[in-house]
């Protein structure tokens, strides 16, 4: 029995769950994502100079607003913060952003008419304050944080191709979604966003810290839904704010997956992806050529053998127009928005050899 705190950081929301398996207490909340919060703060800033320090975080809204601000005023960033925009610093400079050292940033912070911001996926101190204000002591045995990390390639390979190379290599060694869970001191150097999250987590009063890919956390969490139990072959879909991940799950193993920007998916495209995933017809080059993130097929079972298509995520309503009958809207732990946090807890429990009643 143990106390868990799971935090799933997405492009639209930050989802948090506290679970005490001893008492049965379960508390949760959904908040605006850190990248949206920071983007709004920078966007409303009226200063002539902006200094941004911190560590790599999810881009999306904050990257877009920095691009805009760089055309309106002087924007200065440290290299570690600038990785939020791109891992290649020449691309950041080309936007008009000035790269400065941490020492210079500290000096600039004291200057007149300079606004200072800090990047980071996990506002640890704020979250601790929120939990305590809710009457929840956030001291836990296990802290799990999920983010999407494309990885930082050493060569000029695209980050999308690099991400899917990482995925393929992990799945070929261990095809379970929980294989995408990393202890905080066992994160590969090229997973720089995950390493940044692990460093930020020191502000939590926690025991062991784990970090996991948010898409695979969602796949594992969704698979725990009661509708999916005892099914031999299912398709699990996480239709999130920014990205959609679909996986073929055979038993408790990943048979294959695809990943797309949610904004690029139509009902017709999604229907084709689902059927081709089950039939083993997807390929990474084909999906990339169509504008998707990529795909990988390890095994196929045929679409007729799919017993259930389980959909979660805030944008899952698109599936109402796909035209496939056996689609169920899942809610692991009774909540569609807790898919990733449920997956985190399951992955940590599996890694630690813990068992407790299914969700």
N, C-alpha and C positions, 0 to 999 in steps of 0.2 A: 504494500500500500504506500502511496506517495502523493505529494502535492505537485501539481504541474501548472506552469504558466506558459501558454502558447500564444504567439503573436504572428499574425499573417499580414505582411506588408504588401499591399497591392497598389496599382496605379490610381484607383478610385477611393479605396477605403483601407483603413487599418483595423483588422479584426482581432480581438483579444479574448481569450478564455482562461479562466482559473478553474482548476478541477482538483478537488481533494477526494481521493478515492477512499480515505478512511471515514470521513464524515458523510460523504456523498454530496457535499456542497459543489455547486457548479454556478459560476457567475461569468457573465460575458458582456461585451459591448462592441459596437461598431462605430468608428470615428472617421473623420475625413483623413485621407492619406497624407503622410508627411510631405510628399512632393507637391500636392495641391495646396497645403497650408503655406509652405515656403514660397511657392509661386505667387500666391495672392499677396503675401507680404512684400515681396520684391516688386511686384507689378504696381502696387500703390505707393511705392517709395518715390519721393520727390527730390531726393538729394542729387547733387551734380556728380558725386562719386559714390560707387558702391564697391565694398570689399567683401569677398566671399571666401571663407575658410571652411575647414571641416574635412569630411571624408566622402568617398564616392557613395552616391545614393541612387535610387531609381530616378531616371531622367524625366521623360514625358513632359508634364506641365512646367516643371522648373527649368528644364533645358530650353523650352520654347520661349519662356518669358526672359531668360537671360539673353537669348539671341535678339529679342526685340529691344531690350534695354541697352545692349551694346551699340545700337544705332542711335540712341537718344542721349546717352551720358557715358562717363568713363566707368567701365566695369573691370575690376581687378580680382583675380582668383589665384589661390595657391594651387599647385599641381594636383594635390590629392583631392581638392574640391572640384577641380576642372575635369577630372575623370568622370564626373557625373555626365558631362556633355559628350566626351569621347576620350578613348585611351590614347589617341594620337594627338599630341599637343599642337602640332601644326594646324590641325583642323580647328582646334579651339581658337588659336591665334587668328585664323582666317575669318573668324566671326567678329573680330575687333576686340576680343577680350585680351587684357594684359595679364600675363602670368607673373606673379611676384612670390617672393619667399615668405615663409611664416614670420620671419623677423620684420620684414618690411610691412607685412599685413598688420602686425601689432602696432607699429608706429603710425600707420595710416589710420588705424582705428581711433586714435586720439585727435586726429585732425578735424578742422571745422568743416561742416557740411559733408561729412562722410557717413554713410549708413553701412552697418556691418551685419552680415548674415552668416549662418553656419549650416552647412549641409550635413545630412545624416538621416538614415532610415528609421532609427529608433530613438524617439525622445524619451529616454529611459527615466529621467528625473520627473518629467511630467506624468508619465504613466504610473510611476510609483505613487505620486501625489493623488492621482485619480483613484487608484485602488484603495488607498488609505482613507480618502474622503468617503468612499462607499462602504467603509467598515471592513475592508478586506486587507489582511496583512500579506503583502506580496512576497514574503520570504518563502521560497519554494525549494523543493528537492531538485526539480528539473525545469529549466527554461528552454523553450524551443522557439526559434524565430525563422520564419520562411520569407525568402525574397527570391526574385528572379535574377540570376547572374548569367550574363552571356559569356563571361570569361574574358580574359585579356590575352589575345594571341601574341606570340613573339614575332610572327611574320605578318605579312599584309593580307592574310586570309580574312574574310569577312567575319564579324563577330557572330553572325547567324550560323555560318558553316562551322565555326569553332564550337559554338554551343552544342550543335547536334553531333559533332564528333565526340564531345565529352559525354553526351547522353548515350550514344551508341556504345562507347567503350565501357561505361558503367553497367549498362544492361547486359552486355555480352559476358561480363564477369558475374553479375548477380542480377537477375531479371525482376527482382521485387522492387516496388516503389520505395520501400524503406532504405534501399541502397543509396538513395539520394540524400540521406541524412548524414551530416558530418559533425563529429565532436569539434568543439571550438578550437582545439589545439591540433586538429588533423585536417585542416582545410588547405587545399592545394594553393600554392602561391598565385596561380593565374585566376583564382576565384576571388578577385579583389573586393568586390562588393560584399561577399559573404564574410571575408576577413574583417572588413570595416564594421559590419554588424556585430561580429564577435567582440571586437574591441570596445564598441559602444555599450555592450551588454554588461560591462563591469559595474555599472551604476545600479544594477539590480541586486537585491539581497538574495542571490540564488546559489544553488549548489552547482551541478553540472549544467553546462550550456551546450546546446546543439543548434545547428543551422541546417536548413533544408531548402531545396528548390520549391518555390511556391506552387508550381504546376503539379509536380509529383506529390506534394503534400495533399493537394486537392484531389488527385486521382485516388490516393490511398484513403483519404477521408470519405470520399463519395462511395467507395467500395464497401464501407462499413454500414451503409444504409440498409435497413431491414429488408428492403425490396431486392437487394443484391445478394443476400445470403443464400448459400447452397446452390447458386447458379454456376454452371461450368464455364460459360463463355458470355461475357458482356462487353458492351462498349460504354465507357465512361467519358462524359464530356464536362469540362469546366469552362463555361462561357463567361469569362471575366471581363472587366471593364476594358482592358487593353488587349489582352491575348486570349485566344481560345486554344485549349489543349484537349485533344481527344486521344484515348488510349483503348486498345483491345486488351482486356484482362481475361486470361485463361487460368482458372483456378485462382491462385494468388500471384501469378506472374504476368508481366507485361509482354504481350505478343507483338505490339507495335504501337506507334503513336504518330500524330501529326500536330503541328503547331502553326497558328495563323494569327495575324492581327485581327481582332474582333471586328474592327471597322471595315475590313475587306471581305467579310463573309456574308454571303447571301444565303437564303434558304436552299437554293439550288446547288450552290457550291458545297454547303454543309452536307446535304444529302449524298452528293457524290463522294465526299471525303469519308463519310461513315461506311458506305457500301464498299468502296475500294480498300479501306483499311481492313475490313473483315475478310475481303477476298484476297488480300495480300498484293494488291495492284499499285500501291503507293510507292513512290521513290523520292528520295531527297532532291535530286536535280529537277525532277518534274514539278514538285511543289514549289521549289525556289523560283523556277521559271514562270510560274503562275502568280508570283508575288507573295507566296506563303513563306513561313519561316523554315519549314523543312519537315521531313518525315523519316521514319525508320520502321522496317518490318522485319521481325524476327521469326514469326510464325503466323500462319493464317488458318482460319477455321471455316471460312465461307459464310456469307451473310445469312444464309438460311439457318445456320447453327447458332446465331446470336439469340440468346434467350431474353435479353433485356438491354435497352439503351437508357442509361441513367444520366440525367442532366442536372448539373448544378451551376451556380454562378449568377451574378446580378443581371446578365444579359441573356439568360437562357430562354426568354420568351420567343426568340427567333425560331426555336424548335417547333413552335405551334404551327408554323407554315412550311415545315420540311416535307410533310407528306409520308411519314413513316409511322406505323401504328404502335409499335411496342416501346414507346418513349415514356419514361416515368420521371417526374421532377423529384429529385432526391432531397432529403433533408437530414443528413447525418447529425446525430445528437439533437434531432428535432429542429434544426435550423439550417437553412440553405446557405446563410452567410458564414457558418462555422465550418465549412468543408475543409479548408486548409488547416485550421487549428485542430480539428479532429484528427486529421492525418498526421500532424506533428506529434500529438500525444500517442497515437498508435505506433508510430515509428520509434519514438523514444522508449515506449514500453517494450516493444519487440527487441530493441538493442540492449536494454537493461535486463531482459529476462523477466519482466513483470507481467502479471496476468490479473485481469479484473473483468467483471461482466461486460459483455459487448454493449456498445452504445445503443 
